[in-house]
Amino acid sequence: MSVKKGILLTGAGFSQSFGGYLSSQMWAAIFNQPEILRFPRLQRCLLENVDFEAVYDAVLYPGRTGPHFNDAEKAALRDAIFNTYVQMEREIIRSKAEARLACNQFLTPFAGSARDECGFIFTLNQDLLVERYLSFPGSLEALWPHFRLPGVQLPKQIPDDHPIGIILPDRAAVDKIESRFWENKTPCLSYVKLHGSYGWYSRRGEVMVIGNQKSRVLKKEPLLVWYLKLFRQILTSSRNLLVIGYRFRDPSHQPRNRKSNKAGFKALCNFP
């Protein structure tokens, strides 16, 4: 199977128009969760650092010199983050019509259009925007049933009021999926969630890659290890990569700042 020339990478800015949260909005939503309000030290930690992922690391994986949080505080932060994702999904659901139209008109060109051709959309987002409006008959007849999340079986209907509850494959199953991945001869569109997703679970618990030490989390989940390998594999060939909603940790917000963009891109891929 060949790979379509143009591939897409999306970040939080892609979902924002349909109710998704940017990093600053995530921080505000987490801070206002009841779980945080019950713990003054968590409030103080968030007030001192508006990077919620850095706070996540500081609370759950403290350094030798940093403050140490008890189990109740750690659980409260986890619950607050989870409830923030629930809240965000409710906002996304309200944009149902607009999101379906955007998925229909914008994402279709990235699907494979020739025999033995696979299109790819990679994302850092953990919301269910694309799955909710792209994976059902009537949304995109041209893509159904050829839209796929590699290694993940979507339910026939994605619930509005609770996570989809998908159990991810173990290492043996992922190896089998990887070995057969390129055998598909039907034009398709693969949607690859590099940092996991809201509603995905392994036997160890929830699978969302949060924090500034993402490589540590990625290495523990076989499906995400393969996703990163697939991303690298495709980008090593000559491709046109369109990036929407991700600024590569570039503080200047200027796309011509090649040095910081390169550093951000390496951080994205978790290169050693």
C-alpha positions in Angstrom: 0.0 0.0 0.0 1.2 3.5 -0.9 0.9 6.6 1.3 -0.9 9.7 0.0 1.5 12.6 -0.6 -0.3 15.1 1.6 -0.7 14.2 5.3 -2.2 16.3 8.2 -1.0 16.9 11.8 -3.5 18.6 14.1 -3.1 20.1 17.5 -5.5 21.8 20.0 -6.2 24.8 17.7 -7.9 22.5 15.2 -10.6 21.5 17.8 -10.9 25.0 19.3 -13.5 26.2 16.9 -15.8 23.4 17.9 -15.5 23.6 21.7 -12.0 22.1 22.2 -9.7 23.7 24.8 -6.3 25.3 24.2 -3.7 24.9 26.9 -4.7 28.1 28.7 -8.4 27.1 28.7 -7.5 23.6 30.0 -5.6 25.3 32.9 -8.6 27.5 33.8 -11.1 24.6 33.6 -8.9 22.4 35.7 -8.4 25.1 38.3 -12.2 25.6 38.7 -13.0 21.9 39.2 -14.4 21.2 42.7 -11.6 18.6 43.3 -9.0 21.4 43.1 -10.9 23.8 45.3 -10.8 21.3 48.1 -7.0 21.3 48.2 -5.2 24.6 48.8 -1.8 23.3 47.8 -3.1 22.2 44.4 -4.7 25.7 44.0 -1.4 27.3 44.9 0.6 25.1 42.5 -1.7 26.0 39.6 -1.6 29.7 40.4 2.2 29.6 40.4 2.4 27.8 37.0 -0.2 28.2 34.2 1.3 25.3 32.4 -1.1 22.5 33.6 1.2 19.8 32.2 4.1 21.1 34.2 1.8 21.1 37.3 0.8 17.5 36.5 4.5 16.5 36.5 5.2 18.4 39.7 2.3 16.7 41.5 2.5 13.2 40.3 6.3 12.9 39.6 8.0 15.3 42.1 11.7 15.9 42.0 14.0 15.6 44.9 13.8 19.2 45.8 10.1 19.9 44.9 7.1 19.6 47.3 5.6 16.1 47.7 1.9 15.7 47.4 -0.1 13.1 49.2 -2.3 10.4 47.5 -5.5 12.4 48.0 -4.0 15.4 46.3 -2.7 13.3 43.4 -6.1 11.6 43.0 -7.8 15.0 43.1 -5.7 16.3 40.2 -6.3 13.2 38.1 -10.0 13.5 38.7 -10.0 17.2 37.9 -8.2 16.6 34.6 -10.6 13.8 33.7 -13.7 15.9 34.5 -12.2 18.7 32.4 -12.2 16.4 29.4 -15.8 15.4 30.2 -16.6 19.1 30.2 -14.8 19.8 27.0 -16.6 16.9 25.2 -19.9 18.5 26.2 -18.8 21.7 24.6 -17.8 19.8 21.4 -21.1 18.1 21.2 -22.9 21.4 21.1 -21.0 22.2 17.8 -22.3 19.0 16.2 -23.5 20.5 12.9 -20.5 22.7 12.4 -18.1 20.0 13.3 -19.7 17.5 10.9 -19.5 20.1 8.0 -15.8 20.8 8.7 -14.9 17.1 8.9 -16.8 16.5 5.7 -15.3 19.3 3.6 -11.8 19.6 5.0 -10.7 16.1 6.0 -11.9 14.2 2.9 -9.0 15.3 0.7 -6.5 13.5 3.0 -8.1 10.1 2.4 -6.6 7.7 0.0 -8.2 8.2 -3.4 -6.4 5.6 -5.5 -6.2 1.8 -5.2 -3.8 0.7 -2.6 -3.5 4.2 -1.2 -3.7 5.2 2.5 -4.2 8.7 3.7 -3.1 9.8 7.2 -4.2 12.3 9.8 -2.0 12.4 12.9 -3.1 14.3 15.9 -2.0 15.3 19.4 -5.6 15.9 20.4 -7.3 13.6 22.9 -10.9 14.7 22.2 -13.4 12.7 20.2 -14.2 15.4 17.6 -13.2 13.5 14.5 -14.4 10.1 15.7 -17.8 11.5 16.6 -18.5 13.1 13.3 -16.4 11.2 10.8 -17.0 7.6 11.5 -20.7 7.1 10.8 -22.7 6.5 7.6 -24.3 9.7 6.6 -21.4 11.8 7.8 -19.0 10.9 5.0 -20.3 8.2 2.7 -17.1 8.4 0.7 -15.0 7.4 3.6 -17.3 4.9 5.4 -16.3 2.2 6.2 -12.7 3.0 5.2 -12.0 5.5 8.0 -10.0 3.7 10.7 -8.1 4.2 14.0 -5.3 1.7 13.7 -5.5 -0.9 16.4 -8.7 0.6 17.8 -12.3 -0.7 17.2 -14.8 2.1 17.4 -18.3 1.4 18.8 -21.2 1.8 16.4 -22.3 4.8 18.4 -20.1 7.1 20.5 -22.0 8.1 23.7 -22.5 11.7 24.6 -22.6 11.3 28.4 -19.6 9.1 29.2 -16.3 7.9 27.7 -16.3 5.3 25.0 -14.3 2.9 27.2 -11.9 1.3 24.6 -9.4 -1.3 26.0 -6.2 -1.0 24.0 -4.4 -4.1 22.6 -1.4 -5.6 24.4 2.0 -5.9 22.9 1.4 -9.2 21.2 -1.8 -7.9 19.6 -0.1 -4.7 18.5 2.8 -6.7 16.8 0.1 -8.6 14.9 -1.7 -5.4 13.8 1.6 -3.8 12.7 2.6 -6.8 10.7 -0.6 -6.7 8.7 -1.1 -3.0 8.5 0.1 -2.4 5.0 -1.8 -5.4 3.5 -5.0 -3.4 3.1 -5.7 -2.9 -0.6 -8.7 -0.6 -0.2 -8.3 3.3 -0.2 -8.6 4.4 3.4 -7.9 7.2 5.9 -6.0 6.4 9.1 -6.5 8.7 12.1 -3.6 8.2 14.4 -3.8 9.7 18.0 -0.2 10.0 19.0 -0.9 10.9 22.6 -3.8 8.5 23.2 -7.4 9.6 23.8 -10.1 10.4 26.2 -11.9 7.1 26.8 -8.9 4.8 26.0 -7.7 2.4 28.7 -5.0 -0.1 29.1 -4.8 -2.7 31.9 -2.9 -0.1 33.9 -5.6 2.6 33.6 -6.4 5.6 31.5 -4.3 6.2 28.4 -3.9 9.9 27.8 -0.3 11.2 27.5 -0.2 14.3 29.7 2.8 16.1 31.2 6.1 17.3 29.9 7.8 13.9 30.2 5.7 12.3 27.5 8.4 9.8 26.4 8.1 8.0 29.7 4.4 7.4 29.3 4.6 6.6 25.6 7.1 3.8 26.2 4.7 2.0 28.5 1.9 1.6 26.0 2.5 -0.7 23.0 0.0 0.9 20.7 1.4 4.4 21.2 4.9 3.1 20.7 3.8 1.8 17.3 2.0 5.1 16.5 5.2 7.0 17.0 7.1 4.6 14.9 4.5 4.9 12.1 4.7 8.7 12.3 8.5 8.7 11.9 8.3 6.1 9.2 6.0 8.1 7.0 7.8 11.4 7.6 11.1 9.9 6.5 9.8 9.8 2.9 9.0 12.8 0.8 5.7 14.1 2.1 3.8 17.4 2.3 2.9 17.8 5.9 0.1 20.3 6.8 0.1 21.4 10.4 -3.0 22.9 12.0 -3.4 24.1 15.6 0.1 23.2 16.8 2.9 25.8 17.2 5.8 23.4 18.0 6.4 25.1 21.4 7.6 28.2 19.6 7.3 31.1 22.1 7.6 33.7 19.4 4.6 32.3 17.5 6.6 33.0 14.3 6.6 30.1 11.7 10.0 31.3 10.4 11.7 30.7 13.7 13.3 27.5 12.4 15.5 26.9 15.4 12.6 26.8 17.9 10.3 25.0 15.5 12.9 22.3 15.1 13.3 21.9 18.8 9.5 21.7 19.2 9.2 19.1 16.5 11.8 17.0 18.2 9.9 17.4 21.4 6.7 16.3 19.6 8.3 13.1 18.4 10.1 12.5 21.7 13.4 11.9 19.9 16.1 10.8 22.3 
